[in-house]
Amino acid sequence: MDNINALTEVVFSTSMITFIKIMFSITLSLILKDIAVKMSSGLMFYLDKNFNEGDIVYIDDKKATIVKIGLLETVFMVTNDNGEILWRYISNDRIKFTKLEKPIVKG
């Protein structure tokens, strides 16, 4: 009887360790997926020649300047209607959902 109890404990602990390893792998892959999506979006936005640091743009109909295009987020300096200057940090995976316009200067 002792052999059966010992065998049951070994099987249970082995299956529990396997379960923990699987859950850890799933959690880690979800975290890394989000980081990879943000970094690839940032790289695509950085390589897009239509937008560069220092450009004047409109974000959601507010005048802004692109301050920094980073790997995970982009920083904009936004001017409000009352003249306040705000820093707006937008995650690069959210830029495609933001209304971002660049005025064309006629030369």
FIKOLGU-564295 format. One record per atom (N, C-alpha, C, CB): atom name; x, y, z. Coordinates in Angstrom, 1 decimal, decimal comma. Glycine has a CB too. Example, Ala and Ser with C-alpha at 12.3 -4.5 7.8 and 13.67 -1.06 7.14 Angstrom:
# FIKOLGU-564295
SITE; N; 13,2; -5,7; 7,8
SITE; CA; 12,3; -4,5; 7,8
SITE; C; 13,2; -3,3; 7,8
SITE; CB; 11,3; -4,5; 9,0
SITE; N; 12,8; -2,2; 7,1
SITE; CA; 13,7; -1,1; 7,1
SITE; C; 12,9; 0,0; 7,9
SITE; CB; 14,1; -0,6; 5,7
END
This chain:
# FIKOLGU-564295
SITE; N; 0,8; -1,2; 0,0
SITE; CA; 0,0; 0,0; 0,0
SITE; C; 0,9; 1,3; 0,0
SITE; CB; -0,9; 0,0; 1,2
SITE; N; 2,0; 1,2; 0,7
SITE; CA; 2,9; 2,4; 0,8
SITE; C; 3,5; 2,7; -0,6
SITE; CB; 4,0; 2,1; 1,8
SITE; N; 3,7; 1,6; -1,4
SITE; CA; 4,3; 1,8; -2,7
SITE; C; 3,3; 2,5; -3,6
SITE; CB; 4,6; 0,5; -3,4
SITE; N; 2,0; 2,2; -3,5
SITE; CA; 1,0; 2,9; -4,3
SITE; C; 0,8; 4,3; -3,9
SITE; CB; -0,4; 2,1; -4,1
SITE; N; 0,9; 4,6; -2,6
SITE; CA; 0,8; 6,0; -2,2
SITE; C; 2,0; 6,8; -2,7
SITE; CB; 0,7; 6,1; -0,6
SITE; N; 3,2; 6,2; -2,6
SITE; CA; 4,4; 6,9; -3,0
SITE; C; 4,3; 7,2; -4,5
SITE; CB; 5,6; 6,1; -2,7
SITE; N; 3,8; 6,1; -5,3
SITE; CA; 3,7; 6,3; -6,7
SITE; C; 2,7; 7,4; -7,1
SITE; CB; 3,3; 5,0; -7,4
SITE; N; 1,6; 7,4; -6,4
SITE; CA; 0,6; 8,4; -6,6
SITE; C; 1,1; 9,8; -6,3
SITE; CB; -0,7; 8,2; -5,7
SITE; N; 1,9; 10,0; -5,3
SITE; CA; 2,5; 11,3; -4,9
SITE; C; 3,5; 11,7; -6,0
SITE; CB; 3,2; 11,2; -3,6
SITE; N; 4,3; 10,8; -6,5
SITE; CA; 5,3; 11,1; -7,6
SITE; C; 4,5; 11,5; -8,9
SITE; CB; 6,2; 9,9; -7,9
SITE; N; 3,5; 10,8; -9,2
SITE; CA; 2,7; 11,1; -10,4
SITE; C; 2,1; 12,5; -10,3
SITE; CB; 1,7; 10,0; -10,8
SITE; N; 1,5; 12,7; -9,1
SITE; CA; 0,8; 14,0; -8,9
SITE; C; 1,8; 15,1; -8,9
SITE; CB; 0,1; 14,0; -7,5
SITE; N; 2,9; 15,0; -8,3
SITE; CA; 3,9; 16,1; -8,3
SITE; C; 4,5; 16,3; -9,6
SITE; CB; 5,0; 15,8; -7,2
SITE; N; 4,7; 15,3; -10,4
SITE; CA; 5,2; 15,4; -11,8
SITE; C; 4,2; 16,1; -12,7
SITE; CB; 5,6; 14,0; -12,3
SITE; N; 3,0; 15,7; -12,5
SITE; CA; 1,9; 16,4; -13,4
SITE; C; 1,7; 17,8; -13,0
SITE; CB; 0,6; 15,6; -13,3
SITE; N; 1,9; 18,1; -11,7
SITE; CA; 1,7; 19,5; -11,2
SITE; C; 2,8; 20,4; -11,7
SITE; CB; 1,6; 19,5; -9,6
SITE; N; 4,1; 19,8; -11,7
SITE; CA; 5,2; 20,6; -12,2
SITE; C; 5,0; 20,8; -13,7
SITE; CB; 6,5; 19,8; -12,0
SITE; N; 4,6; 19,8; -14,4
SITE; CA; 4,3; 20,0; -15,9
SITE; C; 3,3; 21,0; -16,1
SITE; CB; 3,9; 18,6; -16,5
SITE; N; 2,2; 21,0; -15,3
SITE; CA; 1,1; 22,0; -15,5
SITE; C; 1,7; 23,5; -15,2
SITE; CB; 0,0; 21,7; -14,5
SITE; N; 2,5; 23,6; -14,2
SITE; CA; 3,1; 24,9; -13,9
SITE; C; 4,0; 25,4; -15,0
SITE; CB; 3,9; 24,8; -12,5
SITE; N; 4,8; 24,5; -15,6
SITE; CA; 5,6; 24,8; -16,7
SITE; C; 4,8; 25,3; -17,9
SITE; CB; 6,5; 23,6; -17,1
SITE; N; 3,7; 24,6; -18,2
SITE; CA; 2,9; 25,0; -19,3
SITE; C; 2,3; 26,4; -19,1
SITE; CB; 1,8; 23,9; -19,5
SITE; N; 1,7; 26,6; -17,9
SITE; CA; 1,1; 27,9; -17,6
SITE; C; 2,1; 29,0; -17,6
SITE; CB; 0,4; 27,8; -16,2
SITE; N; 3,3; 28,8; -17,1
SITE; CA; 4,4; 29,8; -17,2
SITE; C; 4,8; 30,1; -18,7
SITE; CB; 5,7; 29,3; -16,4
SITE; N; 4,8; 29,0; -19,5
SITE; CA; 5,2; 29,2; -20,9
SITE; C; 4,1; 30,0; -21,6
SITE; CB; 5,4; 27,9; -21,6
SITE; N; 2,9; 29,8; -21,3
SITE; CA; 1,7; 30,5; -22,0
SITE; C; 1,8; 32,0; -21,5
SITE; CB; 0,4; 29,9; -21,6
SITE; N; 2,0; 32,2; -20,2
SITE; CA; 2,0; 33,6; -19,7
SITE; C; 3,2; 34,3; -20,3
SITE; CB; 2,1; 33,6; -18,2
SITE; N; 4,3; 33,7; -20,4
SITE; CA; 5,5; 34,4; -20,9
SITE; C; 5,3; 34,7; -22,4
SITE; CB; 6,8; 33,5; -20,7
SITE; N; 4,7; 33,8; -23,2
SITE; CA; 4,5; 34,0; -24,6
SITE; C; 3,5; 35,1; -24,8
SITE; CB; 4,0; 32,7; -25,3
SITE; N; 2,5; 35,3; -24,0
SITE; CA; 1,6; 36,4; -24,1
SITE; C; 2,2; 37,7; -23,8
SITE; CB; 0,4; 36,2; -23,2
SITE; N; 3,1; 37,7; -22,8
SITE; CA; 3,8; 39,0; -22,5
SITE; C; 4,8; 39,4; -23,6
SITE; CB; 4,6; 38,8; -21,2
SITE; N; 5,5; 38,4; -24,1
SITE; CA; 6,5; 38,7; -25,2
SITE; C; 5,8; 39,1; -26,5
SITE; CB; 7,4; 37,5; -25,4
SITE; N; 4,6; 38,5; -26,7
SITE; CA; 3,8; 38,9; -27,9
SITE; C; 3,4; 40,3; -27,9
SITE; CB; 2,5; 38,0; -28,1
SITE; N; 3,0; 40,8; -26,8
SITE; CA; 2,6; 42,2; -26,7
SITE; C; 3,8; 43,2; -26,9
SITE; CB; 2,0; 42,5; -25,3
SITE; N; 4,9; 42,8; -26,3
SITE; CA; 6,1; 43,6; -26,5
SITE; C; 6,6; 43,6; -28,0
SITE; CB; 7,3; 43,1; -25,6
SITE; N; 6,5; 42,4; -28,6
SITE; CA; 6,9; 42,3; -30,0
SITE; C; 6,0; 43,1; -30,9
SITE; CB; 6,9; 40,8; -30,4
SITE; N; 4,7; 43,1; -30,6
SITE; CA; 3,8; 43,9; -31,5
SITE; C; 4,1; 45,4; -31,3
SITE; CB; 2,3; 43,6; -31,0
SITE; N; 4,3; 45,9; -30,1
SITE; CA; 4,6; 47,3; -29,9
SITE; C; 5,9; 47,6; -30,6
SITE; CB; 4,7; 47,6; -28,4
SITE; N; 6,9; 46,8; -30,5
SITE; CA; 8,2; 47,1; -31,1
SITE; C; 8,1; 47,1; -32,6
SITE; CB; 9,3; 46,1; -30,6
SITE; N; 7,4; 46,1; -33,2
SITE; CA; 7,3; 46,1; -34,6
SITE; C; 6,5; 47,3; -35,1
SITE; CB; 6,7; 44,8; -35,1
SITE; N; 5,4; 47,7; -34,4
SITE; CA; 4,7; 48,9; -34,8
SITE; C; 5,5; 50,1; -34,7
SITE; CB; 3,4; 49,0; -33,9
SITE; N; 6,4; 50,2; -33,7
SITE; CA; 7,3; 51,4; -33,5
SITE; C; 8,3; 51,4; -34,7
SITE; CB; 8,0; 51,3; -32,2
SITE; N; 8,8; 50,2; -35,0
SITE; CA; 9,8; 50,2; -36,1
SITE; C; 9,2; 50,6; -37,4
SITE; CB; 10,4; 48,8; -36,2
SITE; N; 7,9; 50,1; -37,7
SITE; CA; 7,2; 50,5; -38,9
SITE; C; 6,9; 52,0; -38,9
SITE; CB; 5,9; 49,7; -39,0
SITE; N; 6,5; 52,6; -37,8
SITE; CA; 6,3; 54,0; -37,8
SITE; C; 7,6; 54,8; -37,9
SITE; CB; 5,6; 54,4; -36,4
SITE; N; 8,6; 54,3; -37,3
SITE; CA; 9,9; 55,0; -37,5
SITE; C; 10,5; 54,9; -38,9
SITE; CB; 11,0; 54,3; -36,5
SITE; N; 10,3; 53,8; -39,6
SITE; CA; 10,7; 53,7; -41,0
SITE; C; 9,8; 54,4; -42,0
SITE; CB; 10,9; 52,2; -41,3
SITE; N; 8,6; 54,7; -41,6
SITE; CA; 7,7; 55,4; -42,5
SITE; C; 8,2; 56,8; -42,7
SITE; CB; 6,2; 55,5; -41,8
SITE; N; 8,6; 57,1; -44,0
SITE; CA; 9,2; 58,4; -44,3
SITE; C; 8,2; 59,5; -44,3
SITE; CB; 9,8; 58,3; -45,7
SITE; N; 6,9; 59,2; -44,2
SITE; CA; 5,9; 60,3; -44,1
SITE; C; 5,9; 61,1; -42,8
SITE; CB; 4,5; 59,7; -44,3
SITE; N; 6,4; 60,4; -41,7
SITE; CA; 6,4; 61,0; -40,4
SITE; C; 7,8; 60,9; -39,8
SITE; CB; 5,4; 60,3; -39,4
SITE; N; 8,3; 62,1; -39,4
SITE; CA; 9,7; 62,2; -38,8
SITE; C; 9,6; 63,0; -37,5
SITE; CB; 10,7; 62,8; -39,8
SITE; N; 10,6; 62,8; -36,6
SITE; CA; 10,6; 63,6; -35,4
SITE; C; 10,8; 65,1; -35,8
SITE; CB; 11,8; 63,2; -34,5
SITE; N; 10,0; 66,0; -35,1
SITE; CA; 10,0; 67,4; -35,5
SITE; C; 8,9; 67,8; -36,4
SITE; CB; 11,3; 67,8; -36,0
SITE; N; 8,2; 66,8; -37,0
SITE; CA; 7,1; 67,2; -37,9
SITE; C; 5,9; 67,7; -37,2
SITE; CB; 6,6; 65,9; -38,7
SITE; N; 5,2; 68,7; -37,8
SITE; CA; 3,9; 69,2; -37,3
SITE; C; 2,8; 68,3; -37,8
SITE; CB; 3,7; 70,7; -37,7
SITE; N; 2,0; 67,8; -36,9
SITE; CA; 0,9; 66,9; -37,2
SITE; C; -0,4; 67,3; -36,4
SITE; CB; 1,2; 65,4; -36,9
SITE; N; -1,5; 66,7; -36,8
SITE; CA; -2,7; 66,9; -36,0
SITE; C; -3,1; 65,6; -35,5
SITE; CB; -3,8; 67,6; -36,9
SITE; N; -3,3; 65,5; -34,1
SITE; CA; -3,8; 64,3; -33,5
SITE; C; -5,2; 64,6; -32,9
SITE; CB; -2,8; 63,8; -32,3
SITE; N; -6,1; 63,9; -33,4
SITE; CA; -7,5; 64,1; -33,0
SITE; C; -7,9; 65,6; -33,1
SITE; CB; -7,7; 63,6; -31,6
SITE; N; -7,5; 66,2; -34,2
SITE; CA; -7,8; 67,6; -34,5
SITE; C; -7,1; 68,6; -33,6
SITE; CB; -9,3; 67,8; -34,4
SITE; N; -6,0; 68,2; -32,9
SITE; CA; -5,2; 69,1; -32,1
SITE; C; -3,8; 69,2; -32,7
SITE; CB; -5,2; 68,6; -30,6
SITE; N; -3,3; 70,4; -32,8
SITE; CA; -2,0; 70,6; -33,4
SITE; C; -0,9; 70,0; -32,4
SITE; CB; -1,7; 72,1; -33,6
SITE; N; 0,0; 69,3; -33,0
SITE; CA; 1,1; 68,6; -32,2
SITE; C; 2,4; 68,5; -33,0
SITE; CB; 0,6; 67,2; -31,8
SITE; N; 3,4; 68,3; -32,3
SITE; CA; 4,7; 68,0; -32,9
SITE; C; 5,2; 66,7; -32,4
SITE; CB; 5,8; 69,2; -32,5
SITE; N; 5,8; 65,9; -33,4
SITE; CA; 6,4; 64,6; -33,0
SITE; C; 7,7; 64,9; -32,3
SITE; CB; 6,6; 63,7; -34,3
SITE; N; 7,8; 64,5; -31,1
SITE; CA; 9,0; 64,8; -30,3
SITE; C; 10,0; 63,6; -30,4
SITE; CB; 8,7; 65,1; -28,8
SITE; N; 9,5; 62,4; -30,2
SITE; CA; 10,3; 61,2; -30,2
SITE; C; 9,5; 60,0; -30,7
SITE; CB; 10,9; 61,0; -28,8
SITE; N; 10,1; 59,3; -31,6
SITE; CA; 9,5; 58,0; -32,1
SITE; C; 10,4; 56,9; -31,5
SITE; CB; 9,5; 57,9; -33,7
SITE; N; 9,8; 56,3; -30,5
SITE; CA; 10,5; 55,2; -29,8
SITE; C; 10,1; 53,8; -30,2
SITE; CB; 10,3; 55,3; -28,3
SITE; N; 10,7; 52,8; -29,7
SITE; CA; 10,3; 51,4; -30,0
SITE; C; 9,0; 51,0; -29,5
SITE; CB; 11,4; 50,5; -29,6
SITE; N; 8,7; 51,5; -28,3
SITE; CA; 7,4; 51,1; -27,6
SITE; C; 6,3; 52,2; -27,7
SITE; CB; 7,7; 50,7; -26,2
SITE; N; 6,8; 53,5; -27,7
SITE; CA; 5,8; 54,5; -27,7
SITE; C; 6,4; 55,7; -28,4
SITE; CB; 5,4; 54,9; -26,3
SITE; N; 5,4; 56,6; -28,9
SITE; CA; 5,8; 57,8; -29,6
SITE; C; 5,3; 59,0; -28,7
SITE; CB; 5,2; 57,9; -31,0
SITE; N; 6,2; 60,0; -28,6
SITE; CA; 5,8; 61,2; -27,8
SITE; C; 5,5; 62,4; -28,7
SITE; CB; 7,0; 61,6; -26,8
SITE; N; 4,3; 63,0; -28,4
SITE; CA; 3,9; 64,2; -29,1
SITE; C; 3,8; 65,3; -28,2
SITE; CB; 2,5; 63,9; -29,8
SITE; N; 4,1; 66,5; -28,6
SITE; CA; 3,9; 67,8; -27,9
SITE; C; 2,6; 68,4; -28,5
SITE; CB; 5,1; 68,8; -28,0
SITE; N; 1,5; 68,4; -27,7
SITE; CA; 0,2; 68,8; -28,2
SITE; C; -0,1; 70,2; -27,6
SITE; CB; -0,9; 67,8; -27,7
SITE; N; -0,6; 71,0; -28,5
SITE; CA; -1,1; 72,4; -28,1
SITE; C; -2,6; 72,4; -28,0
SITE; CB; -0,6; 73,5; -29,0
SITE; N; -3,1; 72,6; -26,8
SITE; CA; -4,6; 72,7; -26,6
SITE; C; -5,1; 74,0; -27,1
SITE; CB; -4,9; 72,6; -25,1
SITE; N; -6,5; 74,1; -27,2
SITE; CA; -7,2; 75,3; -27,6
SITE; C; -6,8; 76,5; -26,8
SITE; CB; -8,7; 75,0; -27,6
SITE; N; -6,6; 76,3; -25,5
SITE; CA; -6,3; 77,5; -24,7
SITE; C; -4,8; 77,8; -24,6
SITE; CB; -6,8; 77,2; -23,2
SITE; N; -4,0; 77,1; -25,4
SITE; CA; -2,5; 77,4; -25,5
SITE; C; -1,7; 76,5; -24,6
SITE; CB; -2,3; 78,8; -25,2
SITE; N; -2,3; 75,7; -23,8
SITE; CA; -1,5; 74,8; -23,0
SITE; C; -0,7; 73,8; -23,8
SITE; CB; -2,4; 74,0; -22,0
SITE; N; 0,5; 73,5; -23,4
SITE; CA; 1,3; 72,5; -24,1
SITE; C; 1,4; 71,2; -23,2
SITE; CB; 2,8; 73,0; -24,4
SITE; N; 1,0; 70,1; -23,8
SITE; CA; 1,0; 68,9; -23,1
SITE; C; 1,8; 67,8; -23,8
SITE; CB; -0,5; 68,3; -23,0
SITE; N; 2,4; 66,9; -23,1
SITE; CA; 3,1; 65,8; -23,7
SITE; C; 2,1; 64,6; -23,8
SITE; CB; 4,4; 65,4; -22,8
SITE; N; 2,0; 64,1; -24,9
SITE; CA; 1,1; 62,9; -25,1
SITE; C; 1,9; 61,7; -25,5
SITE; CB; 0,0; 63,3; -26,2
SITE; N; 1,8; 60,7; -24,7
SITE; CA; 2,5; 59,4; -25,0
SITE; C; 1,5; 58,4; -25,6
SITE; CB; 3,2; 58,9; -23,7
SITE; N; 1,8; 58,0; -26,8
SITE; CA; 0,9; 57,0; -27,5
SITE; C; 1,7; 55,7; -27,7
SITE; CB; 0,3; 57,6; -28,8
SITE; N; 1,2; 54,6; -27,2
SITE; CA; 1,8; 53,3; -27,5
SITE; C; 1,8; 53,1; -29,0
SITE; CB; 1,1; 52,2; -26,7
SITE; N; 2,8; 52,6; -29,5
SITE; CA; 3,0; 52,4; -31,0
SITE; C; 1,9; 51,5; -31,6
SITE; CB; 4,3; 52,0; -31,3
SITE; N; 1,5; 50,5; -30,8
SITE; CA; 0,4; 49,6; -31,3
SITE; C; -0,9; 50,3; -31,3
SITE; CB; 0,3; 48,4; -30,5
SITE; N; -1,1; 51,5; -30,7
SITE; CA; -2,3; 52,3; -30,8
SITE; C; -2,4; 53,4; -31,8
SITE; CB; -2,6; 52,8; -29,4
SITE; N; -1,2; 53,7; -32,4
SITE; CA; -1,1; 54,8; -33,3
SITE; C; -2,1; 54,6; -34,5
SITE; CB; 0,3; 55,0; -33,8
SITE; N; -2,2; 53,3; -35,0
SITE; CA; -3,0; 53,1; -36,1
SITE; C; -4,5; 53,3; -35,8
SITE; CB; -2,9; 51,6; -36,6
SITE; N; -4,9; 53,4; -34,6
SITE; CA; -6,3; 53,7; -34,2
SITE; C; -6,5; 55,2; -33,8
SITE; CB; -6,7; 52,9; -33,0
SITE; N; -5,4; 56,0; -33,9
SITE; CA; -5,4; 57,4; -33,6
SITE; C; -5,6; 58,2; -34,9
SITE; CB; -4,2; 57,9; -32,8
SITE; N; -6,4; 59,2; -34,9
SITE; CA; -6,5; 60,1; -36,1
SITE; C; -5,3; 61,0; -36,1
SITE; CB; -7,8; 61,0; -36,0
SITE; N; -4,4; 60,6; -37,0
SITE; CA; -3,1; 61,3; -37,2
SITE; C; -3,0; 61,9; -38,6
SITE; CB; -1,9; 60,4; -36,9
SITE; N; -2,9; 63,2; -38,7
SITE; CA; -2,9; 63,9; -40,0
SITE; C; -1,6; 64,8; -40,0
SITE; CB; -4,2; 64,7; -40,2
SITE; N; -1,1; 64,9; -41,3
SITE; CA; 0,1; 65,7; -41,5
SITE; C; -0,3; 66,8; -42,5
SITE; CB; 1,4; 64,9; -41,9
SITE; N; -0,2; 68,1; -42,2
SITE; CA; -0,6; 69,1; -43,2
SITE; C; 0,5; 69,2; -44,3
SITE; CB; -0,7; 70,5; -42,5
SITE; N; 0,1; 69,4; -45,5
SITE; CA; 1,0; 69,6; -46,6
SITE; C; 1,2; 71,1; -46,8
SITE; CB; 0,3; 68,9; -47,9
SITE; N; 2,5; 71,4; -46,9
SITE; CA; 2,8; 72,8; -47,1
SITE; C; 3,1; 73,0; -48,6
SITE; CB; 4,1; 73,2; -46,2
SITE; N; 2,3; 74,0; -49,1
SITE; CA; 2,5; 74,3; -50,5
SITE; C; 3,7; 75,2; -50,7
SITE; CB; 1,2; 75,0; -51,1
SITE; N; 4,5; 74,8; -51,7
SITE; CA; 5,7; 75,6; -51,9
SITE; C; 5,7; 76,4; -53,1
SITE; CB; 6,8; 74,7; -51,9
END
